[in-house]
Amino acid sequence: MSRLTITLDDQLHRALKETAARQRRSIGSIIEESLHLRGIRTYDSAMEIVSKARAAAGLEPDEALELAVREVRQLRREKKA
C-alpha cells in the first residue's frame, strides 16, 4: 500500500480526525471512500467497466469507452443528489 502526505486546513484536519474517531474508522479509509465516491478509479477498474459495456452491447472499443464515461458521469450525478 502506498503512502501519501497531504496538507489540509487545520479546521478540516480536525473535522476529519473527529469524524474518524466518531465512526471508529481510520482517516485513510475515509479518504479512500471519498475518492471512490468522486469516481476516482484505477486503470484496471475503468477498463473492466469498458469491457463489460462492450460485451453487453456489442460495441466497438471507442463506442464502449464513450458509454462507460457517460455511465460514470451519471453515477456521479446521482451520488451528488
SEKE-62590 format. One record per residue (C-alpha): residue number from 1; residue in three letters; x, y, z. Coordinates in steps of 0.5 Angstrom, whole numbers. Layout:
N
{vexza->NUM; zalo->ALA; X->X; Y->Y; Z->Z} .
...
//
This chain:
81
{vexza->1; zalo->MET; X->0; Y->0; Z->0} .
{vexza->2; zalo->SER; X->3; Y->7; Z->-2} .
{vexza->3; zalo->ARG; X->3; Y->13; Z->3} .
{vexza->4; zalo->LEU; X->1; Y->20; Z->1} .
{vexza->5; zalo->THR; X->3; Y->26; Z->5} .
{vexza->6; zalo->ILE; X->-2; Y->32; Z->4} .
{vexza->7; zalo->THR; X->-3; Y->39; Z->7} .
{vexza->8; zalo->LEU; X->-10; Y->41; Z->10} .
{vexza->9; zalo->ASP; X->-13; Y->47; Z->13} .
{vexza->10; zalo->ASP; X->-13; Y->46; Z->21} .
{vexza->11; zalo->GLN; X->-20; Y->46; Z->22} .
{vexza->12; zalo->LEU; X->-21; Y->41; Z->16} .
{vexza->13; zalo->HIS; X->-16; Y->36; Z->19} .
{vexza->14; zalo->ARG; X->-19; Y->37; Z->26} .
{vexza->15; zalo->ALA; X->-26; Y->35; Z->23} .
{vexza->16; zalo->LEU; X->-23; Y->29; Z->19} .
{vexza->17; zalo->LYS; X->-20; Y->27; Z->26} .
{vexza->18; zalo->GLU; X->-26; Y->28; Z->30} .
{vexza->19; zalo->THR; X->-30; Y->24; Z->24} .
{vexza->20; zalo->ALA; X->-26; Y->18; Z->24} .
{vexza->21; zalo->ALA; X->-26; Y->18; Z->32} .
{vexza->22; zalo->ARG; X->-34; Y->18; Z->32} .
{vexza->23; zalo->GLN; X->-34; Y->13; Z->26} .
{vexza->24; zalo->ARG; X->-29; Y->9; Z->29} .
{vexza->25; zalo->ARG; X->-25; Y->9; Z->23} .
{vexza->26; zalo->SER; X->-18; Y->11; Z->20} .
{vexza->27; zalo->ILE; X->-17; Y->17; Z->17} .
{vexza->28; zalo->GLY; X->-14; Y->13; Z->11} .
{vexza->29; zalo->SER; X->-21; Y->9; Z->10} .
{vexza->30; zalo->ILE; X->-25; Y->16; Z->10} .
{vexza->31; zalo->ILE; X->-20; Y->19; Z->5} .
{vexza->32; zalo->GLU; X->-21; Y->13; Z->0} .
{vexza->33; zalo->GLU; X->-28; Y->12; Z->1} .
{vexza->34; zalo->SER; X->-29; Y->20; Z->-1} .
{vexza->35; zalo->LEU; X->-24; Y->18; Z->-7} .
{vexza->36; zalo->HIS; X->-29; Y->13; Z->-9} .
{vexza->37; zalo->LEU; X->-35; Y->17; Z->-9} .
{vexza->38; zalo->ARG; X->-32; Y->22; Z->-13} .
{vexza->39; zalo->GLY; X->-31; Y->17; Z->-18} .
{vexza->40; zalo->ILE; X->-23; Y->16; Z->-18} .
{vexza->41; zalo->ARG; X->-22; Y->9; Z->-21} .
{vexza->42; zalo->THR; X->-16; Y->5; Z->-22} .
{vexza->43; zalo->TYR; X->-14; Y->4; Z->-30} .
{vexza->44; zalo->ASP; X->-16; Y->-3; Z->-29} .
{vexza->45; zalo->SER; X->-22; Y->-2; Z->-26} .
{vexza->46; zalo->ALA; X->-24; Y->3; Z->-31} .
{vexza->47; zalo->MET; X->-22; Y->-2; Z->-37} .
{vexza->48; zalo->GLU; X->-27; Y->-7; Z->-33} .
{vexza->49; zalo->ILE; X->-32; Y->-2; Z->-34} .
{vexza->50; zalo->VAL; X->-31; Y->-1; Z->-41} .
{vexza->51; zalo->SER; X->-30; Y->-9; Z->-42} .
{vexza->52; zalo->LYS; X->-37; Y->-10; Z->-39} .
{vexza->53; zalo->ALA; X->-40; Y->-5; Z->-43} .
{vexza->54; zalo->ARG; X->-37; Y->-7; Z->-50} .
{vexza->55; zalo->ALA; X->-39; Y->-14; Z->-48} .
{vexza->56; zalo->ALA; X->-46; Y->-13; Z->-46} .
{vexza->57; zalo->ALA; X->-48; Y->-8; Z->-52} .
{vexza->58; zalo->GLY; X->-43; Y->-11; Z->-58} .
{vexza->59; zalo->LEU; X->-40; Y->-4; Z->-59} .
{vexza->60; zalo->GLU; X->-33; Y->-2; Z->-62} .
{vexza->61; zalo->PRO; X->-28; Y->0; Z->-57} .
{vexza->62; zalo->ASP; X->-29; Y->7; Z->-58} .
{vexza->63; zalo->GLU; X->-36; Y->7; Z->-57} .
{vexza->64; zalo->ALA; X->-35; Y->3; Z->-51} .
{vexza->65; zalo->LEU; X->-31; Y->8; Z->-48} .
{vexza->66; zalo->GLU; X->-36; Y->13; Z->-49} .
{vexza->67; zalo->LEU; X->-41; Y->9; Z->-46} .
{vexza->68; zalo->ALA; X->-37; Y->8; Z->-40} .
{vexza->69; zalo->VAL; X->-35; Y->15; Z->-39} .
{vexza->70; zalo->ARG; X->-43; Y->17; Z->-39} .
{vexza->71; zalo->GLU; X->-45; Y->12; Z->-34} .
{vexza->72; zalo->VAL; X->-39; Y->14; Z->-29} .
{vexza->73; zalo->ARG; X->-42; Y->21; Z->-30} .
{vexza->74; zalo->GLN; X->-49; Y->19; Z->-29} .
{vexza->75; zalo->LEU; X->-47; Y->15; Z->-23} .
{vexza->76; zalo->ARG; X->-43; Y->21; Z->-20} .
{vexza->77; zalo->ARG; X->-49; Y->26; Z->-21} .
{vexza->78; zalo->GLU; X->-54; Y->21; Z->-18} .
{vexza->79; zalo->LYS; X->-49; Y->21; Z->-12} .
{vexza->80; zalo->LYS; X->-49; Y->28; Z->-11} .
{vexza->81; zalo->ALA; X->-56; Y->29; Z->-11} .
//
